[in-house]
Structures are given as C-alpha cells and as structure tokens.
Amino acid sequence: MKYTMRMIILLASAVAISPAYAGKITMSNPTSEKLSSGKTLCIYEDAIHSFQFVTKGKCPYAKTFSTTEEGSE
C-alpha cells in the first residue's frame, strides 16, 4: 500500500513539474485560402484549437503557436 501511494505521489509531482512546453502547440497540415489581396490565409485546427494567420507565400507545413493569450501570435 505504501509503495502504491509513493508511486502515485511521484507520478503526480512529475506531471505537475514537467509542463516545459505548456502554453505552446505545434500544428501541421493546414488548409489555405487565397485572399483577394493575393496573400494566403493559413488555417491550422484540431478538435480543441484553431489558429489562423496571413502570409505572402505558401503556408508552412508545421507551425508552433502560443496557447496563452498573452503570447498569442
């Protein structure tokens, strides 16, 4: 019983300490739309997040976004 509790505490503390990449998400395979200005709207989305940005050229296959409002792109 003590061993099980130690393992649970150890795993819980590891999860609480380890969010090194918290606040960032890398998404890939965007959809794109050509705008009337000639620029491209890149849309990256999954079941939880949706990110959009405009670029002059092609959409990058993968892009990292901030999931916190303070550092959002």
Order of alpha helices (4+ residues) and beta strands (2+ residues): alpha-beta-beta-beta-beta-beta
